[in-house]
Amino acid sequence: MTPSNKPAAAPAAGTKSSRVHTKRADKSSARNAKAKLANQSSTPRRGSKKAKILALLKRPGGASLEQLQKATGWQAHSVRGFLTGTLKKKMDLRVHSSKLADGARTYRVASK
């Protein structure tokens, strides 16, 4: 194929400004979403799975993976993902893990 010899069409008069407004709208909506997340309460609703897990992890001995699975009905990989994703990254809580003599691993939330 041969390249076209036609000159490139000039952009419409309002095209550039509409792009700017679109970008501004995207930035402001992203800021609003971040602000909404920051304003949400970090305490979970009573009776939710998040509340159950936090209650178990705040006990002095913490909780084993099996206990957390039983409380939520989740599989092991889902519980571990919740611990790292929601508690560590989103809620900024320190989750300590320790291995007992019998080989079982326990998790607990450290108080700040």
N, C-alpha and C positions, 0 to 999 in steps of 0.2 A: 504494500500500500504506500501511496505517496502522501507526505504530510500536506495538510490543508494550507493554502496560501491566504486564508481569510485572517484578518487581524482579530485579535482577542477582543471580545465585547467588553465595553466599559461597565463597571458595576453600577447598579441602580443607585439613585441619589440617596435613598434612605438605608441602604444595605449596611454600610459601615456602622452607623449609629445604632441600628437594631442589633447588630452583633455585640456591641458594647453593652447595651442594656441587658441582653441575654446573659452575658458573662457576669454582670453585676448581680443579676437576679440569682444566678447559680451560686455565686459566692455568698450572697446574703442568706439564701436558703440553707446552705451548708453551715453557716454560722448559727442560724436559728436551730438547726438540728443538734449541733454541738451544745448549745446553751440549754436546750430542752433536756438532753441527756445529763448535763451537769446539775440541773435543777431537780432531777428526779431523786426521790428519797433513796438512800442507800440501804434502808431497812426493808426487808422483803415483807410481803403480805403474810399475815398470820395463817398458818396451815399450808403454805405453799411448800413445794419441794426444796426450794432455796432456803426457806426458814428451817425446815427439818434438818437439812445438811448443816447449816450454821449452828444449830442447837447441839447437834452431835459433835461437831468439831470444837465447840467451846468448852466441852467437858474437860476436866483436868487430865484425863487419860487420852482424850481424843477419841477417834473412831477408826475401826478397821474398814478396809475396802468392802468387805462382806456386809458389815453393818450399814454402810452407806448405800449399797446396792439394795438391801432389803427395805430400807426406809423409802427409797424412791422408785424401786422397780426397774432401775436402769441397769444396763450391762456395765462391766468393769471399765471398758474404754470410754463410755459416756461419763461415768463418774470422774475419772481422771481428767477428761477434757473439761468438765465443769470446774474442777479444782484449779486448773491452770488458766482456762479462758475467762471464766466469770469471776472467780474469787481473786486470783492473782492480778490479772490484767485489767478487768473492768472495775472491780471494787477496791483494788490496791490493798488487799489483805495479804499478810504473810502466812503461808501454809507450810508448816513444818512436817516432815515425814521422817519416821524413825522405824527401824526394823527391830522387832523383839527377838528374844533368844530362840523362840520356836519358829522363827522365820516369817511370822506375820508382820505386815507393815501397817503402821497406824499413822493417821493424819490428824493434825490439830491446828487451830488458828491461834497465832500468837497475839496476845493483847499488845496494843501499841503504847 
